[in-house]
Amino acid sequence: MKVLVTGGGGFVGSHLIEELLIQGNEIVCLDNFTTGKTRNLKSFEERITLIEGDILNPNDIKTALKDVESVYHLAAQISVSHSVRDPLYDASININGFINILNAILNRSVKRIVYVSTGGAIYGEPNQLPASETTLEDPISPYGLSKLVGEKYLKWFNLAHGLSYAIIRPANIFGPRQDPLGEAGVISIFLGKILEQESLEIFGNGTDTRDYVYVKDIATICTSAMGSKENDTFNAGTGKETSLNDLVSVIEKVTSYTPNIKYLPPRPGDVKKIALDINKAKSKLNWTPQTTLEEGIKHTWNWFKNTD
Ligand SMILES: NC(=O)c1ccc[n+]([C@@H]2O[C@H](COP(=O)([O-])OP(=O)(O)OC[C@H]3O[C@@H](n4cnc5c(N)ncnc54)[C@H](O)[C@@H]3O)[C@@H](O)[C@H]2O)c1
């Protein structure tokens, strides 16, 4: 199957491409490398078609879509704090860029799209955790809002044009290749600081919780969702809440290093607590995450130590 991965030069996209190659697909990657990196593609670059282009440019999309049968849409502005500072930029990529992709898909060979949304930011501060797919979507950041609007457009394209889709709502993804200098991805940021023997910064008092899911598990839920015929939405996490303070303890154990910690005021847009109910993905996609937090941090730490 010929497959397009938008944002394939990024952290999650590059792992998804690896999984799709293992499954025998022909890959086209569309990325403008704003946050993605060509080195993420290094180990398999000869086996894919790379189109360095922008989802805001219909011509780039047209080139990328030639003879493609399925699309994974990951290209996005992914930082909550960036979205708070510049909601218009966030919306231009996450809403307008996605509509460009959806428009371009119509009347082409594309049979199905998997849209990687967010489970960490779409529910806001739910009354009950873990949040299931039926929990009210009530984002408290422009990023959560733009991802939710993207979902609504996708459902409209299904209603109006019969486009077959699956929506994946991942929790906090972590693993090798996540940018330690970015604003998202606390595990990579902390491991990068530990490597440099710098202090870790925690926004708030460390009791905020997240649901950390390993990147390879997100790659497999995306391909499972593509294989399913249902137009549906799936949370992708572990169902477990981990506080920042507990996360630091696991990181200390894995790295055998006790970092200095600076506690800073909470950041606007960040939710206090989140974890995702994944029973739907378990029953309908036969998917369960395979990697524990500690194992995933070990893989990520090994990658950090062996990368320049
Ligand atoms: N990392 C997480 O914890 C997390 C959690 C939930 C959902 N997601 C979603 O997963 C997807 C991938 O995120 P990631 O963590 O790999 O981030 P990333 O920044 O590494 O990947 C995003 C990719 O999109 C590309 N891109 C951005 N704007 C573009 C444009 N205008 N045209 C073409 N390419 C463009 C970037 O260069 C980058 O390669 C995103 O849609 C994100 O919202 C990520």
The ligand as an ORCA input file, in Angstrom:
! r2SCAN-3c Opt
* xyz 0 1
  N       4.369     14.300     21.403
  C       3.253     14.122     22.099
  O       3.268     13.924     23.321
  C       1.918     14.144     21.387
  C       0.772     13.847     22.133
  C      -0.472     13.839     21.495
  C      -0.542     14.103     20.148
  N       0.580     14.388     19.435
  C       0.449     14.675     18.006
  O       1.312     13.819     17.295
  C       1.736     14.467     16.100
  C       3.241     14.387     15.984
  O       3.814     15.070     17.081
  P       5.362     14.968     17.459
  O       5.453     14.865     18.924
  O       6.010     13.954     16.601
  O       5.872     16.422     17.079
  P       6.969     16.896     16.023
  O       7.040     18.389     16.159
  O       8.211     16.119     16.189
  O       6.269     16.482     14.656
  C       5.458     17.357     13.902
  C       6.017     17.364     12.495
  O       5.192     18.204     11.677
  C       6.046     18.975     10.835
  N       5.335     20.181     10.436
  C       4.933     21.214     11.225
  N       4.330     22.159     10.483
  C       4.319     21.696      9.203
  C       3.842     22.228      7.971
  N       3.247     23.431      7.928
  N       4.000     21.502      6.848
  C       4.622     20.293      6.871
  N       5.110     19.743      8.012
  C       4.956     20.439      9.168
  C       7.256     19.280     11.712
  O       8.397     19.664     10.969
  C       7.433     17.948     12.425
  O       8.262     17.073     11.699
  C       1.184     15.878     16.152
  O       0.019     15.951     15.366
  C       0.858     16.076     17.612
  O      -0.185     17.013     17.807
  C       1.817     14.417     20.029
*
